[in-house]
Amino acid sequence: MRKQALLKVYELAKKNHDIIFIGSDLGIGTLENFKAEMPEQFFMEGVSEAHILTMSAGMASQGRIVFINSIASFLLRRSFEQFYLDICCENKHVIILGSGGGGVYAPLGHTHTIYDDFAITHNFPNLTTFAPCDPVQMELAIEYATFNPGPYYIRFGKGNEPNITNDNTSQNFITNHGLKLQSDSSLLFITTGITAHIALEVQKLLESNSILSHIYQLNKVKPFPEKEIESLIDNYQHIVIIEEHLEFGGIGSIIKLLSYRKVLHFHLGRNLISHYGRQNDILENQGIDVQSIFKSCIHLFQKE
């Protein structure tokens, strides 16, 4: 999704000279056309995340719409204070594009992974958080953030994710978070970000066992749609939450507070993840894989 995100910012910047892009050591060749065509709107500041966020707040104070891109863990952890105070408390129109949310860069170690970004930013004032599941949602999230002032954090994966939504359904994903229906069902999956792809695979396996389900993709994670979720879960007998996040502070912990019923919650645990491997290895080690979720769902219906 990173490629689509940067291309979308480039296209918007050509139409609006108030749009600024700031990168943090993104590598040689990144957005070369942007730099060549709009040098006054393009900045590559190197490894200086705290400086970049304060710099962006200053630009936003002068009426600019500022996009920042780097690895999510660098922007949220290294510059926590600047993000909170300079951008969110002051309600500046700055959009953080966090590459590699979750375990995308897991082989590079703990410095490059962030499994608690929703928890970190949950109480940041004025902040809107998106976790799109595919390029279609990514582009719509960026458009929304561009034309609606305020601070944003957009978490996205490594790229090459197939489109699983379309323009019509995704329009609702921005404001109403969207519902991906199969047919009448007693089982509801609630996902966010790339875990929607896992839910779709589980849904196919369950359908082959005559079990139908719905998938509800949370594209906008913050502000959290409490009333919508409360009314939604009342319509289903079984609730399954899948997220690439630690147990506490993610969407699952909020939903479990809203629901008096037991829900299945697939998450990344409660502590530092010591297992080494790629993103899919980490997910499988923590039980966030198609077969583990499928077997747990089958068990739900076997107990009835």
N, C-alpha and C positions, 0 to 999 in steps of 0.2 A: 504493500500500500504506500510505501514511502515515495516511490517513483511517481505514482498518481497524485500524491499530496503535493509534492514540489512542483509538478507540472501545473496543477490547478492554481497554486499561488502565483506562478509565472504568468498564467493566462489572465488572472484577475489584476495583477500588477500592470499589465499592458493597458488595461482599461482605466485604471485608477492610480494616479501618480502619488497618492497618499499612502499606498501600500508599500511597506518596507519589509525586506527579508534579511534576517541576521542568522548566519550559520556559525557553528562552533567546531572548527577543525573537521569539516565534512569530507575532506579528501580532494585531491587535484581533479579538476574537471567537473565537479558538481555544479550544475546550473551555469555553465559557461556562457550560454546564450543570454541568460538573465543578466549576468555581469557585463557582457559586451553591449547589450541593447539598452540597459537601464542602470548604468553604474551608480547613479545617485540614489538608487533604491536598493542597492545590494551591498551587504557588508559580510565579510568573513573574518571573525574576530579571534579565532584560535581558541586555545584551551583557557578560557577565562569566563566561566559560566556566570559567576556572581556579577561581574562587570557587565556582561551582556544583558542580564535581566534588569539591572538598574538603568543601563543605557536605553533599553526598550521602553521603560517607564517614562523616561524623559522625553523620548520621541513621541510617545502616545500623548503626553501632556501638551504637545504642540499640534495635536490633531491628526497624527499619523496612525495607521493601522499596522501593527507590527507583528510579523510572524517570526518565530524563533524555532530552529530545528537543531537537535542534537540527540544523543542517546538519552532516554528518559531518566535513567538513574543519575546522570550527571546534572541534569537540569533541576531535578527535584531535591536531591540530597545535598549537593555541593552549594546550591544557592537557595536553600529553604527560606532563609530570612528575607532575601531580596524578593522572592516570589510572593511571600506572605505580605510583607509590609509595603514594598514599593509598587507592586502590581495589584494584588487582591484588595488590600485595605483601602487603596486609593482608587480602586475600580477602574483601572486603566485598560484600554482596548489593546491587549496583548494576547496573542494566541501561541501557546506552547505546543509544538508538534513533537511529541515524545516518541522517538524511534525505539523499537525493541522493548515495548512494555511487556512485563512478564519475563519469560525465559528465552527470548529470541537469541540473546547473546550468551547463553549459559556456558558454552565452552570457554569463554573468556574470564569466567570467575565471578565472584560476588560484586566486584566493582561495576560490572556491566549488566547485572540483573536487578529487577525491581518487582518484587512480588507483593508489595504493600502500598502501591501508589494511590489507590483509592482511599486507603486508610489515612495516609499522610495528608491528603488534600481534602478530606471529608468536611472539615470544619473551616476551610479557607473561605472567608467572606466573599460574596459576589461571584464566586467561581462557578463556571459551567464545565462539566467533564463529559467528553464523548469517548466511546470505545467502539468504533465501527467494526463491522465484521467482514467487509469487503470493499473494493474500490468504489462502488456506487455510493455506499454510505459515507465513505471517506470524503468524496467530493461534495456531497450534500452537507456534511458537517462543516467543511471549510467555507462553503457558501454562507451557511447560517451564521457562522462566527464572524465572517466578514461584514455582514450587513446588520448585525445586532451587537451593539457596543457592550464591552465588558471583558473581563479576563476569561481565558479558556485554557483547558488542558485536553489535548486530543491524544489518546494512546493508540498506537497502531503497531502492527506486526512487521515482519521482515520483507514482505512482498510476495508476489506470485500467488496470492490468495484468489481463488476463482470467485466470480460474482455469484452470489446465491440469492440476491434480491434484485429487483428491477426498479426503474424510476418511479413507477406508480406506487408500489408498496413502500418504497423507501421514503417517499414524501411524508408518510405517516411516522416513520421511524424517528424523524427529527423532533416532532412535537408530541406524538402519542406513543412513541417507542415501538409500536408495531406488533402485529401478531401474525405468525406464520402458521396457517391452519392446514391440517390434513383432512379431518372430518370430525364428526361427533366423537368425543373422547373423554375419558375420566383421568387421563394422565397429562400433566402440563410440565414442559421443560422451560425453565427460565435461564437464559444465557446472556453473556455479554462478550463483545469482541470475538476473537477467533474460536471460542468454544461453541459458537453456533454451528460451525462446521462439524464438530464432534457430535452434537445433538442430532444433526441431520442424518449422519451415518447410523446412529443408534435408532433413530426413528424408522429407517428402512429395515433394520433387522427386526424391530418389534412388529412392524407391519407384516413381515413374513411369518410371524407367529400369531397373527390375528389380533394384535394389540395396537390400537390407534392412539395417536398423541398429537398435542399441539406444541409448537415452539414459539416462545415469546422472547424476542431479542431486545435487550436493553441497549440501545445505542446511546441514549443520554443517561448517564449514571448519576449525575448531580446537576441540578437538584433532583432528588430521588422522588419518583412518582408514587408516593405512599398510598394515596386514596385509590389510584388506579390499580395498584398491585393488590390492595386489600379486597376490592370488589372482584378482581380477576380470580384470585385463588379460591374464593368461595364457590366457584363453579366447577371445581375439580376435586376428585377424591385423592389423587396422588400428585405431589409437587416434587419436582427434581430440579435442583439448582446446580449449574455447572459454571465454574469461573476459574480463571487462571490468576488466583490471588490467595493469600493466606486466609485462614478461616475467619479471623476477626477483622472487621473494618471494611470488608467487601460487601457485595450485594447480598450474599447469603445471610450474613449476620443481621442485616437490616430486615430482610424478609422474615427471618425467624422471630424477630421481635414483634412483627406485625401479625404473625399467625399463631394461633393457639394450637395448631395441629403439628404433628411431626412431619418434617420434610427431609428428603434425601439431599444432602449437600456435598458436592464433590469440589474439593478445594485443595490448596497446597500445604495444608497442615498449620501448625501453630508456631513452629520454630524455624531457625535458620536451616535452609536446605543444604545438606552436606553431600548429597549424591551428585556425582559429576556426569555430564553428558550433554547432548543436544536438547533442544526444547522438547521434542517428542519423548526423549528418554526421561526427562524430568517429569513430564505429565504422566507417563506410564508408571513411573516409580511411585507417584503419589495417587495412583488409581484414577487419573483423569484420562481414560482412554476408552475407546468404543466398546471393547469387550467387557471391561469391568463395569461400566455403566449399564450396558445391555443386561448383564447377568443380574445386577441389582434390581433393575426394573422388572425383569421376569420374576424375581423372587417376590416382589410386591404383590403380583397377581396370583402367585402360587399360594400365598397365605390367605387369600380370600375364600 
